[in-house]
Amino acid sequence: MRIARISEKRETLVQDTVDLTLMEPFIEKYKSTRGNMIPLLQHTQEMYGYIPQEAFLKLEKETSLKLSDMYGVASFYAQFRLKPVGKHIIKVCHGTACHVQNATAVTEALEEELAVKDGETTPDNLFTLESVACLGCCSLAPVMMIGDETFAKLGGKQAKDVIRAIREKETGSKCDHQE
């Protein structure tokens, strides 16, 4: 019996060129330090907002770190991102208190408003939507955070209103959606 191979579809992303020279100061600082992988990955992400493929290759070339080890660490820990994120990261709490107060409705409303799924970034790179385990604001459930700002006791409509206000401020155009 022959098994037909399914050809793999690869998504090609058009990305801006990454200025790898920005990495040089912290590579120099950590390249000879034992246990340097996580600090190097953290500084790289801090620099670009995520860890670009080109940055992994530069780290491999200029340090003693293996590409497979770095990728393993970066894909294991939730703090690391392998894709660009939006200017505003929306974190919706799905901890127990938020869950029982219907955080799912908040996430679903945001997915509808932004036209993205959980974990995705809007095409204009303005928003990234993320469900998180806990934001530590249980008495304010359900909660979402955008940057350092916390929005409490939300329903779907209130969450959408917050996003619309941010979008209006960022783009200068009023949103046409009304509920």
N, C-alpha and C positions, 0 to 999 in steps of 0.2 A: 504494500500500500504506500503510495506516495503522498506526502504532505505538501500542500502548496504553501509557499511562503507568502505572508502578507507584507506588502511593502509598507514601510513606516513613513508616515507623513511627518515632516519636520517643519515646525513653524519658524519662519525667518523673521527676526525682529530687526527693525531699522533703529539703531541707537546712535546717539551722538558719540563722537569720539571721546574717550576718557583720557584726561591729562594725568598720565601715570607719574609724572615728576612730582606731583603733590604727595606721593607716598614716600619719597626718599628720606625725609627727616625721621619718620618713625621706623622705617626699615633700618636705617643706620643705628637708631637707638636700641632696637630690639633684636637685630639679626644674630648677635652672639649670645643672647640671653637664653638661658635654659627655660623651657616652658613658655616660649614666645608666641606660640600659634594663636591663642585666643586674643591676646593684646593686639597682635598684628591684624587679625580679622576685625576686631572691634574698631580699631583706628581706620581701617580701610572703609568699613561701613559708615563710620562717622563722616568720613571725607566725601563719599559719593551718595550716601543714602541707602546703598545696597552694596553687594560685593560683585563687581563686574568680572566677567570671565578673564579679561585682560589683566586684572589685578591679581587673580590667582596665579596666572602665568608669570607675572613679574615677581611675586613672592616666591614661587618655586625656583626661579632663576637666581634670585639674589639672597636667598636664605637656604638653610639645609632642610626645609620643609618639603614633603612630598605632596604633589597635587591631590592624590587620592585621599591622603590623610586630612588635608585642609577641607576638601569637599565633604568628606565624611563628618567632620566636626560642624561645618557650616550648615549642612542639611539636617543634622541631628538637633541642634539647639534652635529653639523658636526665636531667639533674639536676632538671628542672622537672616538676612534677606538675599536672595539670589536674583531677584528681578527688581527693576525700579518701582518705587512707590509714589503715590500721589503727594502733593504738597500738604494735604490735610489727611492724616490717618484717623479714621473713625473706628474706635474700639467700642464694641457693644458687649457689655458684661453678660455672660451666660452662667454665672455662678448660681448656686441653689436659690438664694433670695431673689435674684433677678429672673431666674427661670420660672419660679412659681408666680411671679408678678408679670409674666408674659413678655419676656425679652424677645422671644421668637417673633412676636408681632412687630416689634421695633426693627429687628433685622430684616424681616420681610418687607416692611414699608420702605426701608432704606434701599434694599435691593431693587425695588420697583422704581423709586425716585432716581436712583443713580444708574439704573439699567446695567448693573453688574451683579455678580454673585459674591458671596462671602469669600474674602481672600483676593479679590480682583481690584484692579485700578481702573478708574474711568478713562475713556479714550483721550480726554483733555489733560490727563495727569493731575487733576485737581484733587481727587479723592481716592483713598484706598479704604475698603471696608473690611474689618476684621472682627470676628467673634473671639472673645478672650474668656478664660476660665473664671477670673475674678478681678475686679478693680478695687475691692476693699471698701466699698461704699454701700454695704448691705442695707442699711436703714433708709437709703435713698432709692431703692430698687423700683423699677428697672433703670439702669444707668448706662450712659455712653460718655466717652471722653473723646474730645477732638483736641489734639495737642495737650496742653495743660488744663484745659477747661472741662469741667464736669457738668453734664446735663442730667438732672435727676427726675425721678417719678414720671418717666416718659411714656407716651403712647405713640403709635405710629404717626399720627398727624403732627404732633409736636416735634418728633425727630425729623420729619420732612421739612417742617418750617425752619428748623435750625440750618439744615443743608441749603435750603433756598436762600436764606439770609447770607450765608457765607458765599454762595455762588454769586449772588447779586453784588456783594461787596468786592469780590475778586474780579468779576467780569464787567461790572457797571451796568448790566442789563437785568431787568426785572424778569422773574420766572413767570411763565404763562399758566402754570398748574394752579388750579384752585380746587379745593375740596369742600 
